[in-house]
Amino acid sequence: MSDSIDKPLSLGRLFGIWFLLGLQSFGGGGAMLTLIRRTVIERYAWLTEEEFMRDWALCQVCPGINLTAFTILIGRRIAGGAGAVVCLVGLLLPSVACTILLTVWYAALRDSPLMKAALKAIVPASVGLGLLSAYEVARPAVRESAQEGKLWLLLALFLLLGSGGVLLWFKLPVVYVLAAAGGLSAFCHSRRAV
């Protein structure tokens, strides 16, 4: 049985959960987002899919490191200000420790064939986790749009694929693409209300 946000959760346990997430954070943002999603939605039910998607979108609009902001937001939601600090420290501590150790040992490790092979294996796994993360984040929006009708499903697919295409081909800043997609969606939904 998974914990829920309504049950008291010690700060030590919260730190441990985010520390384990931090230990698994190889692969960058997409891989990490998948791990966070599984933890906060599937394992502990701290957020619904819709809350997760909304909060992640909010963090995408803000400048800075999105996963850091997202971790702080989730931690605050779970256990207030102390929860935000504990989650952030838990998430970052393994990365900081690993970075310090690798910096110290870099000269010895950089030419190791075993290290080169390990790093080459991480790249395809990271891409796969990134694709899985994109699918899991997009699925609730597509499902909700499909329930509203074919027109809204087409709009959602257009916004998802169109935003990705614009970012890929035109290299525009993400905030502009998000603002344009949000504006178009708001306009279409306001026309429906008329």
C-alpha positions in Angstrom: 0.0 0.0 0.0 1.4 3.4 -1.0 1.7 6.4 1.3 -0.5 9.3 0.6 -0.1 13.1 1.1 -2.7 13.0 3.9 -0.6 10.7 6.0 2.2 12.2 8.1 5.5 11.8 6.4 8.7 12.4 8.3 11.3 14.8 6.8 13.9 12.0 7.1 11.7 9.6 5.0 11.0 12.4 2.5 14.8 13.1 2.3 15.4 9.4 1.7 12.9 9.2 -1.1 14.4 12.2 -2.9 17.9 11.0 -2.2 17.1 7.7 -4.0 15.7 9.7 -6.9 18.9 11.7 -7.0 21.0 8.5 -7.1 19.1 7.5 -10.2 19.3 10.8 -12.0 21.6 9.7 -14.8 20.3 10.7 -18.2 19.3 14.2 -17.7 15.9 15.9 -17.4 13.7 13.5 -19.4 14.9 10.5 -17.4 14.6 12.3 -14.1 11.1 13.5 -14.9 10.0 10.0 -15.5 11.4 8.9 -12.2 9.7 11.8 -10.4 6.4 11.1 -12.1 6.5 7.4 -11.1 7.3 8.4 -7.5 4.8 11.2 -7.0 1.9 9.8 -9.0 2.1 6.0 -9.1 4.0 5.1 -5.9 2.9 7.7 -3.4 -0.1 9.4 -5.0 1.0 12.9 -3.9 -0.2 14.4 -7.2 -2.7 13.5 -9.8 -1.7 13.3 -13.4 -3.4 16.6 -14.1 -1.7 18.3 -11.1 1.7 16.9 -12.2 1.2 18.1 -15.8 0.0 21.5 -14.6 2.9 22.0 -12.1 5.5 20.8 -14.6 4.1 23.2 -17.2 4.3 26.0 -14.7 8.0 25.1 -14.0 8.7 25.1 -17.7 7.6 28.8 -18.0 9.9 29.9 -15.2 13.5 30.6 -15.8 16.2 28.4 -14.2 16.5 24.7 -13.7 13.1 23.3 -14.2 13.6 20.0 -12.3 14.9 21.9 -9.3 11.9 24.2 -9.3 9.6 21.2 -9.7 11.3 19.4 -6.8 10.8 22.5 -4.6 7.2 22.8 -5.6 6.4 19.2 -4.9 8.3 19.3 -1.6 6.4 22.3 -0.5 3.1 20.7 -1.4 4.0 17.6 0.7 5.5 19.1 3.8 5.7 22.9 3.5 8.9 24.9 3.5 10.9 22.3 5.3 9.7 19.7 2.8 10.9 21.9 -0.1 14.4 22.2 1.4 14.6 18.5 2.3 13.5 17.4 -1.2 15.9 19.7 -2.9 18.9 18.7 -0.7 18.0 15.0 -1.1 17.7 15.3 -4.9 20.9 17.3 -5.3 23.2 15.7 -2.8 24.1 12.6 -4.9 24.8 14.7 -8.0 27.0 17.2 -6.1 28.9 14.4 -4.4 29.4 12.6 -7.7 30.5 15.7 -9.4 33.1 16.5 -6.8 34.4 13.0 -6.9 34.5 12.8 -10.7 36.3 16.2 -10.8 38.9 14.9 -8.4 39.4 11.6 -10.3 38.8 13.0 -13.8 42.4 12.6 -15.0 42.4 8.9 -14.1 39.0 8.1 -15.4 38.7 9.9 -18.8 40.9 7.5 -20.7 39.4 4.3 -19.2 37.8 2.1 -21.9 35.3 0.9 -19.3 34.2 4.4 -18.5 33.9 5.3 -22.2 31.8 2.2 -22.8 29.5 2.9 -19.7 28.9 6.5 -20.8 28.1 5.3 -24.4 25.5 3.0 -23.0 23.8 5.7 -21.0 23.0 7.8 -24.1 20.5 5.4 -25.7 18.9 4.6 -22.4 18.5 8.4 -21.7 16.9 8.9 -25.1 14.4 6.1 -24.4 13.6 7.5 -21.0 13.1 10.9 -22.5 10.7 9.5 -25.1 8.8 7.6 -22.4 8.6 10.8 -20.3 7.2 12.8 -23.2 4.6 10.1 -23.8 3.6 10.0 -20.1 3.3 13.8 -19.8 1.3 14.1 -23.1 -1.1 11.2 -22.5 -3.4 12.9 -20.0 -3.8 16.0 -22.1 -4.6 13.9 -25.2 -7.0 11.8 -23.3 -8.8 14.8 -21.8 -9.0 16.4 -25.3 -10.4 13.2 -26.8 -13.2 13.2 -24.2 -14.1 16.7 -25.3 -14.4 15.7 -28.9 -12.5 15.2 -32.2 -11.9 18.9 -32.8 -10.2 19.3 -29.4 -8.2 16.1 -29.9 -6.9 17.5 -33.2 -6.1 20.8 -31.5 -4.2 19.0 -28.7 -2.2 16.9 -31.2 -1.5 20.0 -33.3 -0.2 21.9 -30.3 1.9 18.9 -29.1 3.4 18.1 -32.5 3.5 21.7 -33.7 5.3 23.0 -30.6 7.9 20.2 -30.9 8.4 20.9 -34.6 8.8 24.7 -34.1 11.3 24.1 -31.3 13.2 21.6 -33.5 13.3 23.5 -36.8 13.2 27.2 -35.7 15.2 27.0 -32.4 12.9 29.5 -30.8 13.1 30.1 -27.0 10.8 27.6 -25.2 8.9 30.4 -23.4 7.8 31.9 -26.8 6.5 28.5 -28.0 4.7 27.9 -24.7 3.2 31.4 -24.8 2.0 30.9 -28.4 0.6 27.5 -27.7 -1.1 28.6 -24.5 -2.6 31.7 -26.3 -3.9 29.6 -29.2 -5.5 27.1 -26.9 -7.0 29.9 -24.7 -8.4 31.6 -27.9 -9.9 28.3 -29.2 -11.5 27.5 -25.8 -12.8 31.0 -25.4 -14.5 30.7 -28.9 -16.1 27.5 -27.7 -17.7 29.3 -24.8 -19.3 31.9 -27.1 
